[in-house]
Amino acid sequence: MNDKYSLAKCAQYGRRLAARLCDQHFGTQPDATLDGPAVLKFTPVRQLNLLVIRQLLGQWQAETAQLRSAYFDFEAAPVQAALTQFMNVLSRHIRLERAAFEPLLAQAAADTLGLVAAPLGSFQRLLLGTAESPTTATLRDAVRYIDIDKAFYQGFLDSLSANNSLSRDFLTHRFELYHAANYRAHQSMQRLVEELSTLLPLTTADLLEDGPVSSLNTTATDASAAAAESVIATPAVATPSFVSNASPAAVEAAAPTAIPVPAAVPIPALTLPDTEAGSLPLHEKLKAGQPTVPALADTLRSTATPASLAERAGPKVETLREAISINQRFSFINELFNGENMDYHAAIQHLDSLPTAEQARTYVTGDLSQRYDWSRKEEHVNKLLKLIERKFA
């Protein structure tokens, strides 16, 4: 709480991170472009991807707002219907070259760090925006692009009355009071830094106002940076599609299914297409090329039998959440939960709440395996089951 972070250093790291990731993705294909689904899965840090999409939405709304004229009635029902069709078609043809994408990613990285480094400023910029009298509805739309401390922001919105509009000063003051009373619920900077370090080395000291500056000025050619490069593969293109007028629950999934447009803009929600067969992510191509294997319940039948203490791999752990390393967490999210960060955390939280190993194993081999089709994921499922055995040792 007493640490003061430099937003300038956050922005500097954001630019370096964007350059690194774009070098990796566009280096061998400089003329490549990204569509909407590819942006949603560009990095394993969901918050980065969501804030890029948020910027695209802002640009989309700004260009839509220019479709006004003193000579023609853009509010007429037939015109609105035609605009709806036009914008739906246009939104399915997002095309980002590196020159356009890299600054969006750099800003998204700076904003991601800003959510932890400066919560009040982030609230004013990312949630309140430029509106003089935001409504609770527009605030809830804005929260859909927040992944870090999402429950914290939703709790703040739940504390507000259902007024149609509220002044910026009132909301800012209420947020300051809410933050002062609940700041311990915030994600720590250390945890966020650990996630980002898997993409480009970073420490909390690098971001302190009175901390060192040399590490952010280097070209990251040391051994640790090289190790980070080996961890990051070229981001895979995901296959979710955006659907107009989706429900809030759908948007809160790891890959949002709709980008809502504030009520002041009469154009429907931004939609994105399914990816084409020719741009399937690598894990889908590998999956398609693998032979058919027995059902997970059959292949894991022996694993589901409680192991003896000597057979368990490692010492007892108190909670799965703490026992799972960062690299293992990314592996579970990508391999078992199809990149869905929220689904992963919900499943681990539920597993930690179960009282017996048998119930936890049943939940994994029954409920989760059927829901996410883990028939070809035995290696990763076995790792999760071993962690369960250690928890109940």
Sine and cosine of phi, psi and omega as CSV:
sin_phi,cos_phi,sin_psi,cos_psi,sin_omega,cos_omega
0.00,0.00,-0.51,0.86,-0.04,-1.00
-1.00,0.06,-0.26,0.97,0.00,-1.00
-0.93,0.37,0.69,-0.72,0.05,-1.00
-0.91,-0.41,0.86,-0.52,-0.06,-1.00
-0.98,-0.22,0.51,-0.86,-0.01,-1.00
-1.00,-0.02,0.87,-0.49,0.04,-1.00
-0.93,0.37,-0.46,0.89,0.05,-1.00
-0.91,0.42,-0.63,0.77,0.03,-1.00
-0.94,0.33,-0.56,0.83,0.08,-1.00
-0.89,0.46,-0.69,0.73,0.02,-1.00
-0.92,0.40,-0.61,0.79,0.00,-1.00
-0.90,0.43,-0.69,0.73,0.05,-1.00
-0.90,0.44,-0.62,0.78,0.02,-1.00
-0.86,0.51,-0.65,0.76,0.01,-1.00
-0.92,0.38,-0.65,0.76,0.01,-1.00
-0.92,0.38,-0.64,0.77,0.01,-1.00
-0.91,0.42,-0.69,0.72,0.01,-1.00
-0.88,0.47,-0.66,0.75,0.02,-1.00
-0.90,0.43,-0.66,0.75,-0.01,-1.00
-0.89,0.46,-0.77,0.64,-0.05,-1.00
-0.92,0.39,-0.60,0.80,0.02,-1.00
-0.94,0.33,-0.57,0.82,0.09,-1.00
-0.86,0.50,-0.67,0.74,-0.03,-1.00
-0.93,0.36,-0.62,0.78,-0.07,-1.00
-0.99,0.12,-0.68,0.73,-0.10,-1.00
-0.99,-0.13,-0.13,0.99,-0.10,-0.99
-0.82,0.57,-0.71,0.70,-0.02,-1.00
-1.00,-0.04,-0.09,1.00,-0.01,-1.00
-0.60,-0.80,0.94,0.35,-0.12,-0.99
-0.87,0.49,-0.37,0.93,-0.01,-1.00
-1.00,-0.10,0.12,0.99,-0.02,-1.00
-0.93,0.36,0.37,-0.93,0.06,-1.00
-0.76,-0.66,0.32,-0.95,0.02,-1.00
-0.91,-0.42,0.69,-0.73,0.15,-0.99
-0.99,-0.17,-0.03,-1.00,-0.06,-1.00
-0.84,0.54,-0.80,0.59,0.01,-1.00
-0.85,0.52,-0.56,0.83,0.02,-1.00
-0.92,0.39,-0.61,0.79,0.04,-1.00
-0.90,0.44,-0.64,0.77,-0.05,-1.00
-0.90,0.44,-0.39,0.92,-0.02,-1.00
-0.87,-0.48,0.34,0.94,-0.12,-0.99
-0.91,0.41,-0.61,0.79,0.04,-1.00
-0.80,-0.60,0.33,-0.94,0.07,-1.00
-0.97,0.23,-0.13,0.99,0.04,-1.00
-1.00,-0.06,0.97,-0.22,-0.14,-0.99
-0.85,0.52,-0.58,0.81,-0.04,-1.00
-0.87,0.50,-0.62,0.78,0.04,-1.00
-0.86,0.50,-0.74,0.68,-0.05,-1.00
-0.90,0.44,-0.67,0.74,-0.03,-1.00
-0.90,0.43,-0.62,0.79,-0.02,-1.00
-0.96,0.28,-0.41,0.91,0.16,-0.99
-0.92,0.38,-0.71,0.70,0.02,-1.00
-0.88,0.48,-0.62,0.79,0.03,-1.00
-0.87,0.50,-0.66,0.75,0.03,-1.00
-0.91,0.40,-0.61,0.79,0.05,-1.00
-0.89,0.46,-0.64,0.77,0.04,-1.00
-0.88,0.47,-0.68,0.73,0.02,-1.00
-0.88,0.48,-0.67,0.75,0.04,-1.00
-0.91,0.41,-0.65,0.76,0.01,-1.00
-0.88,0.48,-0.69,0.73,0.01,-1.00
-0.93,0.38,-0.63,0.78,-0.01,-1.00
-0.90,0.44,-0.68,0.73,0.01,-1.00
-0.94,0.34,-0.55,0.84,0.06,-1.00
-0.91,0.41,-0.63,0.77,-0.03,-1.00
-0.90,0.44,-0.35,0.94,0.01,-1.00
-0.97,0.25,-0.22,0.98,0.01,-1.00
-0.99,0.16,0.91,0.42,0.03,-1.00
-0.71,-0.71,0.42,-0.91,-0.07,-1.00
-0.43,-0.90,0.54,-0.84,0.09,-1.00
-0.98,0.18,-0.15,0.99,-0.09,-1.00
-0.95,-0.32,-0.31,0.95,-0.07,-1.00
-0.77,-0.63,0.53,-0.85,-0.05,-1.00
-1.00,0.01,1.00,-0.08,0.00,-1.00
-0.97,0.24,-0.16,0.99,0.01,-1.00
-1.00,-0.02,-0.13,0.99,0.00,-1.00
-0.89,0.46,0.60,-0.80,-0.09,-1.00
-0.82,0.57,-0.73,0.69,0.00,-1.00
-0.89,0.46,-0.59,0.81,0.01,-1.00
-0.93,0.38,-0.68,0.73,0.02,-1.00
-0.88,0.47,-0.63,0.77,0.02,-1.00
-0.90,0.43,-0.66,0.75,0.02,-1.00
-0.92,0.40,-0.64,0.76,0.03,-1.00
-0.91,0.43,-0.61,0.79,0.03,-1.00
-0.85,0.52,-0.74,0.67,0.01,-1.00
-0.89,0.45,-0.69,0.73,-0.02,-1.00
-0.88,0.48,-0.73,0.68,-0.05,-1.00
-0.94,0.35,-0.55,0.83,0.07,-1.00
-0.89,0.46,-0.68,0.73,0.02,-1.00
-0.92,0.40,-0.71,0.71,-0.04,-1.00
-0.89,0.45,-0.66,0.76,-0.06,-1.00
-0.93,0.37,-0.29,0.96,0.05,-1.00
-1.00,0.05,0.10,0.99,-0.01,-1.00
-0.79,-0.62,0.76,0.65,0.12,-0.99
-0.93,0.38,0.72,-0.70,-0.01,-1.00
-0.57,-0.82,0.95,-0.30,-0.06,-1.00
-0.92,-0.39,0.89,-0.46,0.17,-0.98
-0.99,0.11,0.19,-0.98,-0.05,-1.00
-0.84,0.54,-0.67,0.74,-0.06,-1.00
-0.86,0.50,-0.54,0.84,0.02,-1.00
-1.00,0.06,-0.58,0.82,-0.11,-0.99
-0.98,0.20,-0.63,0.77,-0.13,-0.99
-0.86,0.51,-0.71,0.70,0.03,-1.00
-0.91,0.41,-0.51,0.86,0.07,-1.00
-0.90,0.43,-0.67,0.74,0.01,-1.00
-0.93,0.38,-0.63,0.78,0.03,-1.00
-0.88,0.47,-0.69,0.72,0.03,-1.00
-0.91,0.41,-0.62,0.78,0.02,-1.00
-0.89,0.46,-0.63,0.78,0.02,-1.00
-0.92,0.39,-0.68,0.74,0.04,-1.00
-0.89,0.45,-0.66,0.75,0.01,-1.00
-0.93,0.38,-0.57,0.82,0.04,-1.00
-0.89,0.46,-0.73,0.69,0.07,-1.00
-0.91,0.41,-0.57,0.82,0.00,-1.00
-0.90,0.43,-0.49,0.87,0.03,-1.00
-0.86,0.51,-0.55,0.84,0.02,-1.00
-1.00,-0.07,-0.63,0.78,-0.06,-1.00
-0.95,0.30,-0.59,0.81,-0.07,-1.00
-0.60,-0.80,0.97,0.23,-0.07,-1.00
-0.85,0.53,-0.65,0.76,-0.03,-1.00
-0.91,0.41,-0.73,0.68,0.02,-1.00
-0.88,0.47,-0.61,0.79,0.03,-1.00
-0.92,0.40,-0.62,0.78,0.04,-1.00
-0.88,0.48,-0.71,0.71,-0.03,-1.00
-0.91,0.40,-0.63,0.78,-0.09,-1.00
-0.99,0.10,-0.69,0.73,-0.12,-0.99
-1.00,0.02,-0.47,0.88,-0.03,-1.00
-0.97,-0.24,-0.75,0.66,0.01,-1.00
-0.96,0.28,-0.59,0.81,-0.01,-1.00
0.90,0.44,-0.64,-0.77,-0.04,-1.00
-0.98,-0.21,0.01,1.00,-0.05,-1.00
-0.93,0.37,0.71,-0.71,0.04,-1.00
-0.97,0.23,-0.57,0.83,0.00,-1.00
-0.74,-0.67,0.98,0.21,-0.01,-1.00
-0.89,0.45,0.46,-0.89,0.09,-1.00
-0.96,-0.28,0.34,-0.94,0.04,-1.00
-0.88,0.47,-0.51,0.86,0.00,-1.00
-0.92,0.38,-0.69,0.72,0.00,-1.00
-0.94,0.35,-0.53,0.85,0.06,-1.00
-0.91,0.41,-0.65,0.76,0.02,-1.00
-0.92,0.39,-0.57,0.82,0.09,-1.00
-0.89,0.46,-0.67,0.74,-0.03,-1.00
-0.92,0.39,-0.57,0.82,-0.01,-1.00
-0.91,0.42,-0.34,0.94,0.01,-1.00
-0.89,0.46,-0.32,0.95,0.01,-1.00
-0.98,-0.19,0.18,0.98,0.04,-1.00
-0.96,-0.28,0.82,-0.57,0.06,-1.00
-0.94,-0.33,-0.62,0.78,0.05,-1.00
-0.95,0.32,0.80,-0.60,0.04,-1.00
0.84,0.55,0.58,0.81,-0.03,-1.00
-0.84,0.54,-0.67,0.74,0.00,-1.00
-0.89,0.45,-0.56,0.83,0.03,-1.00
-0.88,0.48,-0.75,0.67,-0.02,-1.00
-0.94,0.35,-0.60,0.80,0.05,-1.00
-0.91,0.41,-0.60,0.80,0.07,-1.00
-0.89,0.46,-0.63,0.78,0.04,-1.00
-0.90,0.45,-0.71,0.71,0.00,-1.00
-0.90,0.44,-0.60,0.80,0.02,-1.00
-0.91,0.41,-0.40,0.92,-0.01,-1.00
-0.99,0.16,-0.18,0.98,-0.01,-1.00
-1.00,0.08,0.43,-0.90,0.11,-0.99
-0.96,0.27,0.18,-0.98,-0.06,-1.00
-1.00,0.02,0.53,0.85,0.02,-1.00
-0.89,0.46,0.53,-0.85,0.00,-1.00
-0.92,0.39,-0.59,0.81,0.00,-1.00
-0.56,-0.83,0.52,-0.85,-0.02,-1.00
-0.69,-0.72,0.52,-0.85,-0.04,-1.00
-0.96,0.26,0.45,-0.89,0.03,-1.00
-0.88,0.48,-0.66,0.75,-0.02,-1.00
-0.89,0.45,-0.67,0.74,0.01,-1.00
-0.89,0.45,-0.73,0.69,-0.02,-1.00
-0.91,0.42,-0.63,0.77,0.02,-1.00
-0.89,0.45,-0.69,0.72,0.01,-1.00
-0.90,0.43,-0.68,0.73,0.02,-1.00
-0.89,0.46,-0.62,0.78,0.00,-1.00
-0.93,0.38,-0.63,0.78,0.04,-1.00
-0.87,0.50,-0.68,0.73,0.02,-1.00
-0.91,0.40,-0.69,0.73,-0.01,-1.00
-0.90,0.43,-0.67,0.75,0.00,-1.00
-0.91,0.41,-0.66,0.75,0.00,-1.00
-0.88,0.47,-0.56,0.83,-0.03,-1.00
-0.99,0.11,-0.35,0.94,-0.13,-0.99
-0.78,-0.63,0.32,0.95,-0.11,-0.99
-0.88,0.47,-0.43,0.91,-0.01,-1.00
-0.92,0.39,-0.29,0.96,0.02,-1.00
-0.98,0.18,-0.15,0.99,-0.01,-1.00
-0.93,0.37,0.52,-0.86,0.15,-0.99
-0.91,0.41,0.63,-0.78,0.00,-1.00
-0.97,0.24,0.47,-0.88,0.06,-1.00
-0.90,0.43,-0.57,0.82,-0.01,-1.00
-0.86,0.51,-0.68,0.74,-0.01,-1.00
-0.91,0.42,-0.68,0.73,0.01,-1.00
-0.91,0.41,-0.67,0.74,0.01,-1.00
-0.87,0.49,-0.63,0.77,0.02,-1.00
-0.88,0.47,-0.63,0.78,0.03,-1.00
-0.91,0.40,-0.73,0.68,-0.04,-1.00
-0.94,0.35,-0.47,0.88,-0.02,-1.00
-0.91,0.41,-0.37,0.93,0.08,-1.00
-0.94,0.35,-0.30,0.95,0.03,-1.00
-0.99,-0.15,-0.64,0.77,0.02,-1.00
-0.39,-0.92,0.82,-0.58,-0.10,-1.00
-0.77,0.63,0.69,-0.73,-0.03,-1.00
-0.37,-0.93,0.57,-0.82,0.13,-0.99
-0.80,-0.60,0.32,-0.95,0.03,-1.00
-0.90,0.44,-0.55,0.84,0.01,-1.00
-0.89,0.46,-0.50,0.87,0.02,-1.00
-0.88,0.47,-0.41,0.91,-0.13,-0.99
-0.98,-0.22,-0.13,0.99,-0.01,-1.00
-0.92,0.38,0.58,-0.82,0.01,-1.00
-0.85,0.52,-0.62,0.78,-0.01,-1.00
-0.97,-0.24,0.32,0.95,-0.02,-1.00
-1.00,0.03,-0.04,-1.00,-0.01,-1.00
-0.93,0.37,0.44,-0.90,0.01,-1.00
-0.90,-0.43,-0.25,0.97,-0.12,-0.99
-0.89,0.45,-0.60,0.80,-0.08,-1.00
-0.91,0.41,-0.46,0.89,0.03,-1.00
-1.00,0.06,-0.16,0.99,0.01,-1.00
-0.99,-0.16,-0.12,0.99,-0.02,-1.00
-0.97,0.24,0.19,-0.98,0.02,-1.00
-1.00,-0.10,0.16,0.99,0.08,-1.00
0.84,0.55,0.75,0.66,0.02,-1.00
-0.96,-0.29,0.11,0.99,0.00,-1.00
-0.97,0.25,0.00,-1.00,-0.09,-1.00
-0.90,0.44,-0.63,0.78,-0.02,-1.00
-0.91,0.41,-0.61,0.79,0.03,-1.00
-0.92,0.39,-0.63,0.77,0.02,-1.00
-0.89,0.45,-0.62,0.79,0.03,-1.00
-0.90,0.43,-0.63,0.78,0.02,-1.00
-0.90,0.43,-0.61,0.79,0.01,-1.00
-0.88,0.47,-0.59,0.81,-0.03,-1.00
-0.94,0.34,-0.39,0.92,-0.02,-1.00
-0.98,0.21,-0.55,0.83,-0.14,-0.99
-1.00,0.01,0.89,-0.45,0.11,-0.99
-1.00,-0.01,0.25,-0.97,0.08,-1.00
-0.86,0.51,0.83,-0.56,-0.10,-1.00
-0.82,0.57,0.69,-0.72,0.00,-1.00
-0.99,0.11,0.53,-0.85,0.05,-1.00
-1.00,0.10,0.81,-0.59,-0.03,-1.00
-1.00,0.06,0.13,-0.99,-0.08,-1.00
-0.89,-0.46,0.21,0.98,0.04,-1.00
-0.95,0.30,0.38,-0.92,0.05,-1.00
-0.88,-0.48,0.48,-0.87,0.07,-1.00
-1.00,0.00,0.67,-0.74,-0.03,-1.00
-0.85,-0.52,0.72,-0.70,0.00,-1.00
-0.89,0.45,0.56,-0.83,0.10,-0.99
0.85,0.52,0.63,0.78,0.02,-1.00
-0.96,0.27,0.36,-0.93,-0.01,-1.00
-0.98,0.21,0.37,-0.93,0.04,-1.00
-0.84,0.55,-0.60,0.80,-0.02,-1.00
-0.88,0.48,-0.58,0.81,-0.02,-1.00
-0.93,0.36,-0.60,0.80,-0.04,-1.00
-0.94,0.35,-0.43,0.90,-0.05,-1.00
-0.98,0.18,-0.05,1.00,0.10,-1.00
-0.93,0.36,0.22,-0.98,-0.09,-1.00
-0.88,0.48,-0.57,0.82,0.11,-0.99
-0.92,-0.39,0.97,-0.23,-0.09,-1.00
-0.82,0.57,0.60,-0.80,-0.01,-1.00
-0.98,-0.18,0.00,1.00,0.07,-1.00
-0.36,-0.93,0.52,-0.85,0.14,-0.99
-0.93,-0.37,0.96,-0.27,-0.06,-1.00
-0.95,0.32,0.52,-0.86,0.04,-1.00
-0.95,-0.32,0.78,-0.63,0.02,-1.00
-0.78,0.62,0.46,-0.89,-0.12,-0.99
-0.87,0.49,-0.42,0.91,-0.03,-1.00
-0.93,0.37,-0.32,0.95,0.01,-1.00
-0.97,-0.24,0.89,-0.46,-0.13,-0.99
-0.99,0.16,0.20,0.98,-0.01,-1.00
-1.00,-0.04,0.59,-0.81,-0.05,-1.00
-0.92,0.39,0.12,-0.99,-0.06,-1.00
-0.88,0.47,0.58,-0.81,0.05,-1.00
-0.91,0.42,0.73,-0.68,-0.02,-1.00
-0.85,-0.52,0.52,-0.86,0.01,-1.00
-0.83,-0.56,0.50,-0.87,-0.08,-1.00
-0.99,0.11,0.30,-0.96,0.22,-0.98
-0.91,0.41,0.53,-0.85,0.06,-1.00
-0.95,0.33,0.50,-0.87,0.01,-1.00
-0.97,0.23,0.36,-0.93,-0.05,-1.00
-0.86,0.51,-0.52,0.85,-0.05,-1.00
-0.95,0.31,-0.21,0.98,-0.02,-1.00
-0.90,-0.44,0.56,0.83,0.03,-1.00
-0.89,0.45,0.60,-0.80,0.07,-1.00
-0.91,0.42,0.37,-0.93,-0.09,-1.00
-0.85,0.53,-0.66,0.75,-0.05,-1.00
-0.91,0.43,-0.50,0.87,0.05,-1.00
-0.95,0.31,-0.62,0.79,0.03,-1.00
-0.90,0.44,-0.68,0.74,0.02,-1.00
-0.91,0.42,-0.64,0.77,0.01,-1.00
-0.88,0.47,-0.65,0.76,-0.02,-1.00
-0.92,0.40,-0.48,0.88,-0.05,-1.00
-1.00,0.05,-0.07,1.00,-0.02,-1.00
-1.00,0.07,0.54,-0.84,0.02,-1.00
-0.94,0.34,0.35,-0.94,0.03,-1.00
-0.91,0.41,0.69,-0.72,-0.02,-1.00
-0.84,-0.54,0.30,-0.95,0.01,-1.00
-0.87,0.49,0.31,-0.95,0.01,-1.00
-0.88,0.47,0.48,-0.88,-0.05,-1.00
-0.86,0.52,-0.62,0.79,-0.03,-1.00
-0.86,0.50,-0.54,0.84,0.01,-1.00
-0.98,0.22,-0.70,0.71,-0.08,-1.00
-0.94,0.33,-0.42,0.91,-0.02,-1.00
-0.98,-0.22,0.17,0.98,-0.07,-1.00
-0.85,0.53,-0.68,0.73,-0.01,-1.00
-0.95,0.32,-0.55,0.84,0.01,-1.00
-0.92,0.40,-0.53,0.84,-0.06,-1.00
-0.93,0.36,-0.27,0.96,0.03,-1.00
-0.97,0.26,0.78,-0.63,-0.04,-1.00
-0.82,0.58,0.75,-0.66,0.00,-1.00
-1.00,0.03,0.37,-0.93,0.08,-1.00
-0.96,0.28,0.29,-0.96,-0.05,-1.00
-0.86,0.50,-0.60,0.80,-0.01,-1.00
-0.92,0.39,-0.43,0.90,-0.06,-1.00
-1.00,0.07,-0.25,0.97,-0.05,-1.00
-0.95,0.31,0.64,-0.77,-0.09,-1.00
-1.00,0.03,1.00,0.05,0.10,-0.99
0.93,-0.36,0.16,-0.99,-0.03,-1.00
-0.96,0.28,0.20,-0.98,0.00,-1.00
-0.90,0.43,0.59,-0.81,0.07,-1.00
-0.88,-0.47,0.49,-0.87,-0.04,-1.00
-0.98,0.18,-0.72,0.70,0.01,-1.00
-0.66,-0.75,0.51,-0.86,0.06,-1.00
-0.91,0.41,-0.61,0.80,-0.04,-1.00
-0.85,0.53,-0.67,0.74,-0.01,-1.00
-0.99,0.17,-0.47,0.88,-0.08,-1.00
-0.97,0.23,-0.44,0.90,-0.06,-1.00
-0.99,0.17,0.85,-0.52,0.00,-1.00
-0.95,0.32,0.22,-0.98,-0.02,-1.00
-0.88,0.47,-0.74,0.68,0.00,-1.00
-0.89,0.46,-0.63,0.77,0.01,-1.00
-0.93,0.38,-0.59,0.81,0.03,-1.00
-0.88,0.47,-0.72,0.69,0.03,-1.00
-0.88,0.48,-0.62,0.78,0.01,-1.00
-0.89,0.45,-0.71,0.70,0.02,-1.00
-0.89,0.45,-0.69,0.72,-0.03,-1.00
-0.87,0.50,-0.73,0.69,-0.07,-1.00
-0.97,0.26,-0.65,0.76,-0.11,-0.99
-1.00,0.03,-0.60,0.80,-0.08,-1.00
-0.99,-0.17,-0.50,0.87,-0.10,-1.00
-0.89,-0.45,0.38,0.93,0.11,-0.99
0.81,0.59,0.55,0.83,0.02,-1.00
0.99,0.17,0.11,0.99,-0.07,-1.00
-1.00,0.04,0.99,-0.16,-0.06,-1.00
-0.88,0.47,-0.70,0.72,-0.04,-1.00
-0.91,0.40,-0.62,0.79,0.03,-1.00
-0.89,0.46,-0.67,0.74,0.02,-1.00
-0.86,0.51,-0.78,0.63,-0.06,-1.00
-0.90,0.44,-0.61,0.79,0.03,-1.00
-0.90,0.43,-0.65,0.76,-0.01,-1.00
-0.92,0.39,-0.70,0.72,0.00,-1.00
-0.91,0.41,-0.64,0.77,0.03,-1.00
-0.88,0.47,-0.66,0.76,0.01,-1.00
-0.92,0.39,-0.66,0.75,0.03,-1.00
-0.88,0.48,-0.64,0.77,0.02,-1.00
-0.92,0.39,-0.39,0.92,-0.03,-1.00
-1.00,0.06,-0.23,0.97,-0.05,-1.00
-0.97,0.26,0.63,-0.78,-0.12,-0.99
-0.99,0.13,-0.36,0.93,-0.08,-1.00
-0.75,-0.66,0.39,-0.92,0.03,-1.00
-0.91,0.41,-0.60,0.80,-0.02,-1.00
-0.88,0.47,-0.69,0.73,0.03,-1.00
-0.90,0.43,-0.63,0.78,0.01,-1.00
-0.92,0.40,-0.68,0.73,0.02,-1.00
-0.90,0.44,-0.65,0.76,0.02,-1.00
-0.89,0.46,-0.63,0.77,0.02,-1.00
-0.90,0.44,-0.63,0.77,-0.01,-1.00
-0.95,0.31,-0.80,0.60,-0.12,-0.99
-0.98,0.19,-0.26,0.96,0.02,-1.00
-0.97,-0.25,-0.97,0.24,-0.10,-0.99
-0.88,0.48,-0.85,0.52,-0.09,-1.00
-0.92,0.40,-0.66,0.75,-0.05,-1.00
-0.90,0.44,-0.58,0.81,0.03,-1.00
-0.97,0.26,-0.63,0.78,-0.05,-1.00
-0.91,0.41,-0.62,0.78,-0.09,-1.00
-0.94,-0.35,0.11,0.99,0.04,-1.00
0.81,0.58,0.95,0.31,-0.02,-1.00
-1.00,-0.06,0.42,0.91,-0.05,-1.00
-0.89,0.46,-0.40,0.92,0.00,-1.00
-0.91,-0.42,0.39,0.92,-0.10,-1.00
-0.86,-0.51,0.53,0.85,-0.12,-0.99
-0.84,0.54,-0.65,0.76,-0.06,-1.00
-0.86,0.51,-0.73,0.68,-0.04,-1.00
-0.95,0.30,-0.60,0.80,0.02,-1.00
-0.91,0.42,-0.65,0.76,0.03,-1.00
-0.87,0.49,-0.63,0.78,0.04,-1.00
-0.89,0.46,-0.66,0.75,0.03,-1.00
-0.91,0.41,-0.66,0.75,0.02,-1.00
-0.91,0.42,-0.59,0.81,0.04,-1.00
-0.91,0.41,-0.61,0.79,0.06,-1.00
-0.90,0.43,-0.62,0.79,0.06,-1.00
-0.88,0.47,-0.68,0.73,0.02,-1.00
-0.87,0.49,-0.65,0.76,0.01,-1.00
-0.92,0.40,-0.58,0.81,-0.01,-1.00
-0.91,0.41,-0.62,0.79,-0.06,-1.00
-0.98,-0.18,0.27,0.96,-0.01,-1.00
-0.89,0.45,0.00,0.00,0.00,0.00
